[in-house]
Amino acid sequence: MPEKQYEFTHVPKRRSNSIKWGNLKVNELPMWIAEMDFEIAPEILASMEDKLGVKAFGYESVPAEHYQAVAD
C-alpha cells in the first residue's frame, strides 16, 4: 500500500478564537511547546463529516476495534 501524503507546508489562518492565537498583539508569537497548527488529515475530516451527517447523537458503546487501533 502506498504511503499517504499529508500537507504540512500550508499554515491555516491563525487569528481565531483560540487560546493560543486569539489574544496576541500584532507581530507577537506565542511561546508554546507543541505545534499543532496543521490542517486536519482528510481521513479524520471524512469520519467527522460522516458522524455529523447522522444528525442525532446519543450514548454509544465503544467498538472493540477502537482498542486495537489505539494499541497499534
PDB file of N, CA, C and O in Angstrom:
ATOM      1  N   MET A   1       0.845  -1.170   0.000  1.00  0.00           N
ATOM      2  CA  MET A   1       0.000   0.000   0.000  1.00  0.00           C
ATOM      3  C   MET A   1       0.900   1.246   0.000  1.00  0.00           C
ATOM      4  O   MET A   1       1.841   1.324   0.791  1.00  0.00           O
ATOM      5  N   PRO A   2       0.620   2.219  -0.879  1.00  0.00           N
ATOM      6  CA  PRO A   2       1.465   3.425  -0.905  1.00  0.00           C
ATOM      7  C   PRO A   2       1.277   4.258   0.355  1.00  0.00           C
ATOM      8  O   PRO A   2       0.194   4.305   0.938  1.00  0.00           O
ATOM      9  N   GLU A   3       2.348   4.903   0.752  1.00  0.00           N
ATOM     10  CA  GLU A   3       2.301   5.753   1.940  1.00  0.00           C
ATOM     11  C   GLU A   3       1.484   7.001   1.634  1.00  0.00           C
ATOM     12  O   GLU A   3       1.612   7.578   0.554  1.00  0.00           O
ATOM     13  N   LYS A   4       0.643   7.421   2.578  1.00  0.00           N
ATOM     14  CA  LYS A   4      -0.190   8.600   2.382  1.00  0.00           C
ATOM     15  C   LYS A   4       0.636   9.855   2.573  1.00  0.00           C
ATOM     16  O   LYS A   4       1.555   9.903   3.390  1.00  0.00           O
ATOM     17  N   GLN A   5       0.288  10.860   1.807  1.00  0.00           N
ATOM     18  CA  GLN A   5       0.973  12.143   1.894  1.00  0.00           C
ATOM     19  C   GLN A   5       0.038  13.155   2.559  1.00  0.00           C
ATOM     20  O   GLN A   5      -1.144  13.237   2.226  1.00  0.00           O
ATOM     21  N   TYR A   6       0.574  13.906   3.481  1.00  0.00           N
ATOM     22  CA  TYR A   6      -0.201  14.926   4.175  1.00  0.00           C
ATOM     23  C   TYR A   6       0.435  16.286   3.929  1.00  0.00           C
ATOM     24  O   TYR A   6       1.627  16.385   3.640  1.00  0.00           O
ATOM     25  N   GLU A   7      -0.361  17.312   4.047  1.00  0.00           N
ATOM     26  CA  GLU A   7       0.076  18.686   3.784  1.00  0.00           C
ATOM     27  C   GLU A   7       0.592  19.321   5.070  1.00  0.00           C
ATOM     28  O   GLU A   7      -0.176  19.580   5.996  1.00  0.00           O
ATOM     29  N   PHE A   8       1.893  19.569   5.121  1.00  0.00           N
ATOM     30  CA  PHE A   8       2.490  20.214   6.287  1.00  0.00           C
ATOM     31  C   PHE A   8       3.156  21.539   5.935  1.00  0.00           C
ATOM     32  O   PHE A   8       3.883  22.106   6.751  1.00  0.00           O
ATOM     33  N   THR A   9       2.910  22.034   4.725  1.00  0.00           N
ATOM     34  CA  THR A   9       3.514  23.309   4.343  1.00  0.00           C
ATOM     35  C   THR A   9       2.517  24.459   4.433  1.00  0.00           C
ATOM     36  O   THR A   9       2.915  25.607   4.628  1.00  0.00           O
ATOM     37  N   HIS A  10       1.225  24.162   4.292  1.00  0.00           N
ATOM     38  CA  HIS A  10       0.202  25.198   4.378  1.00  0.00           C
ATOM     39  C   HIS A  10      -0.103  25.496   5.843  1.00  0.00           C
ATOM     40  O   HIS A  10      -0.345  24.583   6.632  1.00  0.00           O
ATOM     41  N   VAL A  11      -0.091  26.753   6.193  1.00  0.00           N
ATOM     42  CA  VAL A  11      -0.417  27.168   7.554  1.00  0.00           C
ATOM     43  C   VAL A  11      -1.820  27.763   7.537  1.00  0.00           C
ATOM     44  O   VAL A  11      -2.047  28.793   6.903  1.00  0.00           O
ATOM     45  N   PRO A  12      -2.767  27.122   8.231  1.00  0.00           N
ATOM     46  CA  PRO A  12      -4.127  27.672   8.265  1.00  0.00           C
ATOM     47  C   PRO A  12      -4.169  29.020   8.973  1.00  0.00           C
ATOM     48  O   PRO A  12      -3.217  29.417   9.644  1.00  0.00           O
ATOM     49  N   LYS A  13      -5.291  29.715   8.810  1.00  0.00           N
ATOM     50  CA  LYS A  13      -5.488  31.007   9.458  1.00  0.00           C
ATOM     51  C   LYS A  13      -5.284  30.865  10.961  1.00  0.00           C
ATOM     52  O   LYS A  13      -5.921  30.026  11.597  1.00  0.00           O
ATOM     53  N   ARG A  14      -4.419  31.661  11.520  1.00  0.00           N
ATOM     54  CA  ARG A  14      -4.093  31.541  12.939  1.00  0.00           C
ATOM     55  C   ARG A  14      -4.864  32.504  13.820  1.00  0.00           C
ATOM     56  O   ARG A  14      -4.988  32.259  15.020  1.00  0.00           O
ATOM     57  N   ARG A  15      -5.365  33.547  13.292  1.00  0.00           N
ATOM     58  CA  ARG A  15      -6.124  34.507  14.112  1.00  0.00           C
ATOM     59  C   ARG A  15      -7.556  33.995  14.220  1.00  0.00           C
ATOM     60  O   ARG A  15      -8.320  34.052  13.256  1.00  0.00           O
ATOM     61  N   SER A  16      -7.901  33.508  15.369  1.00  0.00           N
ATOM     62  CA  SER A  16      -9.232  32.965  15.591  1.00  0.00           C
ATOM     63  C   SER A  16      -9.582  33.123  17.060  1.00  0.00           C
ATOM     64  O   SER A  16      -8.984  33.941  17.759  1.00  0.00           O
ATOM     65  N   ASN A  17     -10.521  32.366  17.516  1.00  0.00           N
ATOM     66  CA  ASN A  17     -10.933  32.424  18.910  1.00  0.00           C
ATOM     67  C   ASN A  17     -10.146  31.424  19.761  1.00  0.00           C
ATOM     68  O   ASN A  17     -10.611  31.017  20.825  1.00  0.00           O
ATOM     69  N   SER A  18      -8.978  31.033  19.306  1.00  0.00           N
ATOM     70  CA  SER A  18      -8.193  30.054  20.052  1.00  0.00           C
ATOM     71  C   SER A  18      -7.438  30.730  21.194  1.00  0.00           C
ATOM     72  O   SER A  18      -7.116  31.916  21.131  1.00  0.00           O
ATOM     73  N   ILE A  19      -7.166  29.958  22.229  1.00  0.00           N
ATOM     74  CA  ILE A  19      -6.386  30.472  23.360  1.00  0.00           C
ATOM     75  C   ILE A  19      -4.985  30.830  22.886  1.00  0.00           C
ATOM     76  O   ILE A  19      -4.412  31.834  23.310  1.00  0.00           O
ATOM     77  N   LYS A  20      -4.442  30.005  22.010  1.00  0.00           N
ATOM     78  CA  LYS A  20      -3.068  30.207  21.551  1.00  0.00           C
ATOM     79  C   LYS A  20      -2.928  31.456  20.690  1.00  0.00           C
ATOM     80  O   LYS A  20      -1.996  32.235  20.891  1.00  0.00           O
ATOM     81  N   TRP A  21      -3.826  31.660  19.744  1.00  0.00           N
ATOM     82  CA  TRP A  21      -3.658  32.736  18.772  1.00  0.00           C
ATOM     83  C   TRP A  21      -4.609  33.911  18.942  1.00  0.00           C
ATOM     84  O   TRP A  21      -4.367  34.973  18.367  1.00  0.00           O
ATOM     85  N   GLY A  22      -5.683  33.757  19.712  1.00  0.00           N
ATOM     86  CA  GLY A  22      -6.731  34.771  19.752  1.00  0.00           C
ATOM     87  C   GLY A  22      -6.403  36.048  20.492  1.00  0.00           C
ATOM     88  O   GLY A  22      -7.036  37.071  20.233  1.00  0.00           O
ATOM     89  N   ASN A  23      -5.443  36.037  21.403  1.00  0.00           N
ATOM     90  CA  ASN A  23      -5.199  37.217  22.242  1.00  0.00           C
ATOM     91  C   ASN A  23      -3.839  37.858  22.014  1.00  0.00           C
ATOM     92  O   ASN A  23      -3.366  38.620  22.857  1.00  0.00           O
ATOM     93  N   LEU A  24      -3.215  37.562  20.904  1.00  0.00           N
ATOM     94  CA  LEU A  24      -1.883  38.101  20.636  1.00  0.00           C
ATOM     95  C   LEU A  24      -1.944  39.491  20.021  1.00  0.00           C
ATOM     96  O   LEU A  24      -2.900  39.842  19.329  1.00  0.00           O
ATOM     97  N   LYS A  25      -0.924  40.259  20.281  1.00  0.00           N
ATOM     98  CA  LYS A  25      -0.772  41.551  19.627  1.00  0.00           C
ATOM     99  C   LYS A  25      -0.110  41.326  18.270  1.00  0.00           C
ATOM    100  O   LYS A  25       0.429  40.249  18.016  1.00  0.00           O
ATOM    101  N   VAL A  26      -0.148  42.317  17.411  1.00  0.00           N
ATOM    102  CA  VAL A  26       0.469  42.229  16.089  1.00  0.00           C
ATOM    103  C   VAL A  26       1.964  41.934  16.236  1.00  0.00           C
ATOM    104  O   VAL A  26       2.641  42.534  17.070  1.00  0.00           O
ATOM    105  N   ASN A  27       2.471  41.013  15.426  1.00  0.00           N
ATOM    106  CA  ASN A  27       3.881  40.590  15.401  1.00  0.00           C
ATOM    107  C   ASN A  27       4.327  39.887  16.693  1.00  0.00           C
ATOM    108  O   ASN A  27       5.525  39.746  16.935  1.00  0.00           O
ATOM    109  N   GLU A  28       3.399  39.458  17.500  1.00  0.00           N
ATOM    110  CA  GLU A  28       3.718  38.724  18.713  1.00  0.00           C
ATOM    111  C   GLU A  28       3.500  37.235  18.445  1.00  0.00           C
ATOM    112  O   GLU A  28       2.519  36.864  17.801  1.00  0.00           O
ATOM    113  N   LEU A  29       4.391  36.386  18.924  1.00  0.00           N
ATOM    114  CA  LEU A  29       4.269  34.945  18.753  1.00  0.00           C
ATOM    115  C   LEU A  29       4.052  34.265  20.094  1.00  0.00           C
ATOM    116  O   LEU A  29       4.627  34.685  21.099  1.00  0.00           O
ATOM    117  N   PRO A  30       3.234  33.225  20.125  1.00  0.00           N
ATOM    118  CA  PRO A  30       3.015  32.513  21.387  1.00  0.00           C
ATOM    119  C   PRO A  30       4.228  31.652  21.720  1.00  0.00           C
ATOM    120  O   PRO A  30       4.961  31.229  20.826  1.00  0.00           O
ATOM    121  N   MET A  31       4.431  31.402  22.972  1.00  0.00           N
ATOM    122  CA  MET A  31       5.535  30.557  23.420  1.00  0.00           C
ATOM    123  C   MET A  31       4.961  29.201  23.831  1.00  0.00           C
ATOM    124  O   MET A  31       4.783  28.923  25.017  1.00  0.00           O
ATOM    125  N   TRP A  32       4.677  28.367  22.838  1.00  0.00           N
ATOM    126  CA  TRP A  32       4.099  27.049  23.061  1.00  0.00           C
ATOM    127  C   TRP A  32       5.106  25.990  22.669  1.00  0.00           C
ATOM    128  O   TRP A  32       5.930  26.209  21.781  1.00  0.00           O
ATOM    129  N   ILE A  33       5.047  24.852  23.321  1.00  0.00           N
ATOM    130  CA  ILE A  33       5.956  23.753  23.014  1.00  0.00           C
ATOM    131  C   ILE A  33       5.479  22.989  21.788  1.00  0.00           C
ATOM    132  O   ILE A  33       6.258  22.757  20.863  1.00  0.00           O
ATOM    133  N   ALA A  34       4.216  22.597  21.769  1.00  0.00           N
ATOM    134  CA  ALA A  34       3.687  21.781  20.673  1.00  0.00           C
ATOM    135  C   ALA A  34       3.212  22.666  19.531  1.00  0.00           C
ATOM    136  O   ALA A  34       2.626  23.725  19.758  1.00  0.00           O
ATOM    137  N   GLU A  35       3.463  22.235  18.325  1.00  0.00           N
ATOM    138  CA  GLU A  35       2.998  22.933  17.125  1.00  0.00           C
ATOM    139  C   GLU A  35       1.872  22.107  16.525  1.00  0.00           C
ATOM    140  O   GLU A  35       2.120  21.057  15.932  1.00  0.00           O
ATOM    141  N   MET A  36       0.660  22.563  16.670  1.00  0.00           N
ATOM    142  CA  MET A  36      -0.498  21.815  16.198  1.00  0.00           C
ATOM    143  C   MET A  36      -1.261  22.579  15.121  1.00  0.00           C
ATOM    144  O   MET A  36      -2.434  22.293  14.880  1.00  0.00           O
ATOM    145  N   ASP A  37      -0.634  23.518  14.486  1.00  0.00           N
ATOM    146  CA  ASP A  37      -1.332  24.361  13.519  1.00  0.00           C
ATOM    147  C   ASP A  37      -1.235  23.819  12.103  1.00  0.00           C
ATOM    148  O   ASP A  37      -0.780  24.506  11.188  1.00  0.00           O
ATOM    149  N   PHE A  38      -1.667  22.585  11.937  1.00  0.00           N
ATOM    150  CA  PHE A  38      -1.725  21.981  10.614  1.00  0.00           C
ATOM    151  C   PHE A  38      -3.173  21.626  10.327  1.00  0.00           C
ATOM    152  O   PHE A  38      -3.983  21.476  11.242  1.00  0.00           O
ATOM    153  N   GLU A  39      -3.487  21.491   9.043  1.00  0.00           N
ATOM    154  CA  GLU A  39      -4.834  21.078   8.678  1.00  0.00           C
ATOM    155  C   GLU A  39      -5.078  19.651   9.150  1.00  0.00           C
ATOM    156  O   GLU A  39      -4.153  18.843   9.232  1.00  0.00           O
ATOM    157  N   ILE A  40      -6.312  19.360   9.451  1.00  0.00           N
ATOM    158  CA  ILE A  40      -6.688  18.026   9.896  1.00  0.00           C
ATOM    159  C   ILE A  40      -6.566  17.057   8.727  1.00  0.00           C
ATOM    160  O   ILE A  40      -6.901  17.403   7.594  1.00  0.00           O
ATOM    161  N   ALA A  41      -6.092  15.853   8.995  1.00  0.00           N
ATOM    162  CA  ALA A  41      -5.946  14.835   7.948  1.00  0.00           C
ATOM    163  C   ALA A  41      -7.299  14.550   7.306  1.00  0.00           C
ATOM    164  O   ALA A  41      -8.318  14.532   7.997  1.00  0.00           O
ATOM    165  N   PRO A  42      -7.324  14.328   5.993  1.00  0.00           N
ATOM    166  CA  PRO A  42      -8.590  14.088   5.281  1.00  0.00           C
ATOM    167  C   PRO A  42      -9.396  12.926   5.857  1.00  0.00           C
ATOM    168  O   PRO A  42     -10.626  12.974   5.859  1.00  0.00           O
ATOM    169  N   GLU A  43      -8.725  11.887   6.342  1.00  0.00           N
ATOM    170  CA  GLU A  43      -9.432  10.730   6.898  1.00  0.00           C
ATOM    171  C   GLU A  43     -10.210  11.111   8.165  1.00  0.00           C
ATOM    172  O   GLU A  43     -11.311  10.613   8.400  1.00  0.00           O
ATOM    173  N   ILE A  44      -9.626  11.994   8.970  1.00  0.00           N
ATOM    174  CA  ILE A  44     -10.296  12.437  10.192  1.00  0.00           C
ATOM    175  C   ILE A  44     -11.494  13.318   9.842  1.00  0.00           C
ATOM    176  O   ILE A  44     -12.576  13.161  10.409  1.00  0.00           O
ATOM    177  N   LEU A  45     -11.294  14.242   8.908  1.00  0.00           N
ATOM    178  CA  LEU A  45     -12.399  15.105   8.480  1.00  0.00           C
ATOM    179  C   LEU A  45     -13.555  14.288   7.920  1.00  0.00           C
ATOM    180  O   LEU A  45     -14.715  14.553   8.236  1.00  0.00           O
ATOM    181  N   ALA A  46     -13.243  13.293   7.087  1.00  0.00           N
ATOM    182  CA  ALA A  46     -14.293  12.467   6.480  1.00  0.00           C
ATOM    183  C   ALA A  46     -15.081  11.724   7.554  1.00  0.00           C
ATOM    184  O   ALA A  46     -16.306  11.637   7.475  1.00  0.00           O
ATOM    185  N   SER A  47     -14.388  11.191   8.551  1.00  0.00           N
ATOM    186  CA  SER A  47     -15.057  10.474   9.629  1.00  0.00           C
ATOM    187  C   SER A  47     -15.968  11.414  10.426  1.00  0.00           C
ATOM    188  O   SER A  47     -17.086  11.046  10.787  1.00  0.00           O
ATOM    189  N   MET A  48     -15.484  12.616  10.693  1.00  0.00           N
ATOM    190  CA  MET A  48     -16.290  13.589  11.439  1.00  0.00           C
ATOM    191  C   MET A  48     -17.515  14.010  10.623  1.00  0.00           C
ATOM    192  O   MET A  48     -18.607  14.159  11.171  1.00  0.00           O
ATOM    193  N   GLU A  49     -17.330  14.203   9.308  1.00  0.00           N
ATOM    194  CA  GLU A  49     -18.448  14.589   8.448  1.00  0.00           C
ATOM    195  C   GLU A  49     -19.494  13.484   8.387  1.00  0.00           C
ATOM    196  O   GLU A  49     -20.693  13.767   8.383  1.00  0.00           O
ATOM    197  N   ASP A  50     -19.049  12.216   8.339  1.00  0.00           N
ATOM    198  CA  ASP A  50     -19.992  11.089   8.370  1.00  0.00           C
ATOM    199  C   ASP A  50     -20.814  11.115   9.648  1.00  0.00           C
ATOM    200  O   ASP A  50     -22.032  10.937   9.615  1.00  0.00           O
ATOM    201  N   LYS A  51     -20.154  11.336  10.761  1.00  0.00           N
ATOM    202  CA  LYS A  51     -20.841  11.357  12.052  1.00  0.00           C
ATOM    203  C   LYS A  51     -21.822  12.526  12.118  1.00  0.00           C
ATOM    204  O   LYS A  51     -22.936  12.368  12.620  1.00  0.00           O
ATOM    205  N   LEU A  52     -21.426  13.689  11.622  1.00  0.00           N
ATOM    206  CA  LEU A  52     -22.313  14.848  11.630  1.00  0.00           C
ATOM    207  C   LEU A  52     -23.526  14.629  10.727  1.00  0.00           C
ATOM    208  O   LEU A  52     -24.600  15.176  10.978  1.00  0.00           O
ATOM    209  N   GLY A  53     -23.349  13.830   9.678  1.00  0.00           N
ATOM    210  CA  GLY A  53     -24.443  13.550   8.762  1.00  0.00           C
ATOM    211  C   GLY A  53     -25.572  12.762   9.392  1.00  0.00           C
ATOM    212  O   GLY A  53     -26.686  12.764   8.868  1.00  0.00           O
ATOM    213  N   VAL A  54     -25.316  12.089  10.499  1.00  0.00           N
ATOM    214  CA  VAL A  54     -26.355  11.324  11.194  1.00  0.00           C
ATOM    215  C   VAL A  54     -27.398  12.272  11.794  1.00  0.00           C
ATOM    216  O   VAL A  54     -28.577  11.928  11.874  1.00  0.00           O
ATOM    217  N   LYS A  55     -26.973  13.434  12.203  1.00  0.00           N
ATOM    218  CA  LYS A  55     -27.832  14.497  12.760  1.00  0.00           C
ATOM    219  C   LYS A  55     -28.503  14.107  14.068  1.00  0.00           C
ATOM    220  O   LYS A  55     -29.476  14.740  14.478  1.00  0.00           O
ATOM    221  N   ALA A  56     -28.012  13.107  14.702  1.00  0.00           N
ATOM    222  CA  ALA A  56     -28.518  12.714  16.020  1.00  0.00           C
ATOM    223  C   ALA A  56     -27.362  12.071  16.775  1.00  0.00           C
ATOM    224  O   ALA A  56     -26.670  11.200  16.248  1.00  0.00           O
ATOM    225  N   PHE A  57     -27.164  12.505  17.999  1.00  0.00           N
ATOM    226  CA  PHE A  57     -26.081  11.962  18.804  1.00  0.00           C
ATOM    227  C   PHE A  57     -26.671  11.411  20.093  1.00  0.00           C
ATOM    228  O   PHE A  57     -27.497  12.053  20.742  1.00  0.00           O
ATOM    229  N   GLY A  58     -26.249  10.254  20.438  1.00  0.00           N
ATOM    230  CA  GLY A  58     -26.749   9.648  21.660  1.00  0.00           C
ATOM    231  C   GLY A  58     -25.606   8.939  22.362  1.00  0.00           C
ATOM    232  O   GLY A  58     -24.436   9.119  22.026  1.00  0.00           O
ATOM    233  N   TYR A  59     -25.964   8.149  23.321  1.00  0.00           N
ATOM    234  CA  TYR A  59     -24.955   7.374  24.025  1.00  0.00           C
ATOM    235  C   TYR A  59     -24.545   6.207  23.145  1.00  0.00           C
ATOM    236  O   TYR A  59     -25.393   5.493  22.612  1.00  0.00           O
ATOM    237  N   GLU A  60     -23.263   6.020  22.998  1.00  0.00           N
ATOM    238  CA  GLU A  60     -22.758   4.954  22.142  1.00  0.00           C
ATOM    239  C   GLU A  60     -21.769   4.095  22.901  1.00  0.00           C
ATOM    240  O   GLU A  60     -21.115   4.551  23.840  1.00  0.00           O
ATOM    241  N   SER A  61     -21.671   2.862  22.486  1.00  0.00           N
ATOM    242  CA  SER A  61     -20.646   1.986  23.044  1.00  0.00           C
ATOM    243  C   SER A  61     -19.396   2.102  22.178  1.00  0.00           C
ATOM    244  O   SER A  61     -19.471   2.478  21.008  1.00  0.00           O
ATOM    245  N   VAL A  62     -18.272   1.782  22.754  1.00  0.00           N
ATOM    246  CA  VAL A  62     -17.004   1.825  22.023  1.00  0.00           C
ATOM    247  C   VAL A  62     -16.768   0.450  21.403  1.00  0.00           C
ATOM    248  O   VAL A  62     -16.720  -0.548  22.121  1.00  0.00           O
ATOM    249  N   PRO A  63     -16.618   0.383  20.065  1.00  0.00           N
ATOM    250  CA  PRO A  63     -16.393  -0.920  19.446  1.00  0.00           C
ATOM    251  C   PRO A  63     -15.020  -1.489  19.825  1.00  0.00           C
ATOM    252  O   PRO A  63     -14.086  -0.739  20.108  1.00  0.00           O
ATOM    253  N   ALA A  64     -14.914  -2.794  19.829  1.00  0.00           N
ATOM    254  CA  ALA A  64     -13.661  -3.461  20.196  1.00  0.00           C
ATOM    255  C   ALA A  64     -12.514  -3.030  19.291  1.00  0.00           C
ATOM    256  O   ALA A  64     -11.366  -2.985  19.735  1.00  0.00           O
ATOM    257  N   GLU A  65     -12.799  -2.714  18.039  1.00  0.00           N
ATOM    258  CA  GLU A  65     -11.758  -2.289  17.092  1.00  0.00           C
ATOM    259  C   GLU A  65     -11.057  -1.023  17.569  1.00  0.00           C
ATOM    260  O   GLU A  65      -9.889  -0.801  17.249  1.00  0.00           O
ATOM    261  N   HIS A  66     -11.751  -0.208  18.317  1.00  0.00           N
ATOM    262  CA  HIS A  66     -11.168   1.034  18.831  1.00  0.00           C
ATOM    263  C   HIS A  66      -9.937   0.745  19.685  1.00  0.00           C
ATOM    264  O   HIS A  66      -8.894   1.379  19.526  1.00  0.00           O
ATOM    265  N   TYR A  67     -10.073  -0.216  20.589  1.00  0.00           N
ATOM    266  CA  TYR A  67      -8.983  -0.537  21.498  1.00  0.00           C
ATOM    267  C   TYR A  67      -7.776  -1.083  20.738  1.00  0.00           C
ATOM    268  O   TYR A  67      -6.633  -0.790  21.087  1.00  0.00           O
ATOM    269  N   GLN A  68      -8.032  -1.874  19.705  1.00  0.00           N
ATOM    270  CA  GLN A  68      -6.926  -2.400  18.908  1.00  0.00           C
ATOM    271  C   GLN A  68      -6.257  -1.284  18.128  1.00  0.00           C
ATOM    272  O   GLN A  68      -5.032  -1.268  18.002  1.00  0.00           O
ATOM    273  N   ALA A  69      -7.035  -0.352  17.603  1.00  0.00           N
ATOM    274  CA  ALA A  69      -6.459   0.774  16.852  1.00  0.00           C
ATOM    275  C   ALA A  69      -5.588   1.627  17.753  1.00  0.00           C
ATOM    276  O   ALA A  69      -4.516   2.068  17.336  1.00  0.00           O
ATOM    277  N   VAL A  70      -6.027   1.868  18.981  1.00  0.00           N
ATOM    278  CA  VAL A  70      -5.223   2.641  19.928  1.00  0.00           C
ATOM    279  C   VAL A  70      -3.941   1.884  20.272  1.00  0.00           C
ATOM    280  O   VAL A  70      -2.866   2.478  20.348  1.00  0.00           O
ATOM    281  N   ALA A  71      -4.059   0.582  20.477  1.00  0.00           N
ATOM    282  CA  ALA A  71      -2.878  -0.224  20.823  1.00  0.00           C
ATOM    283  C   ALA A  71      -1.879  -0.260  19.670  1.00  0.00           C
ATOM    284  O   ALA A  71      -0.668  -0.259  19.893  1.00  0.00           O
ATOM    285  N   ASP A  72      -2.386  -0.293  18.437  1.00  0.00           N
ATOM    286  CA  ASP A  72      -1.483  -0.338  17.274  1.00  0.00           C
ATOM    287  C   ASP A  72      -0.780   0.985  17.081  1.00  0.00           C
ATOM    288  O   ASP A  72       0.016   1.133  16.154  1.00  0.00           O
TER     289      ASP A  72
END
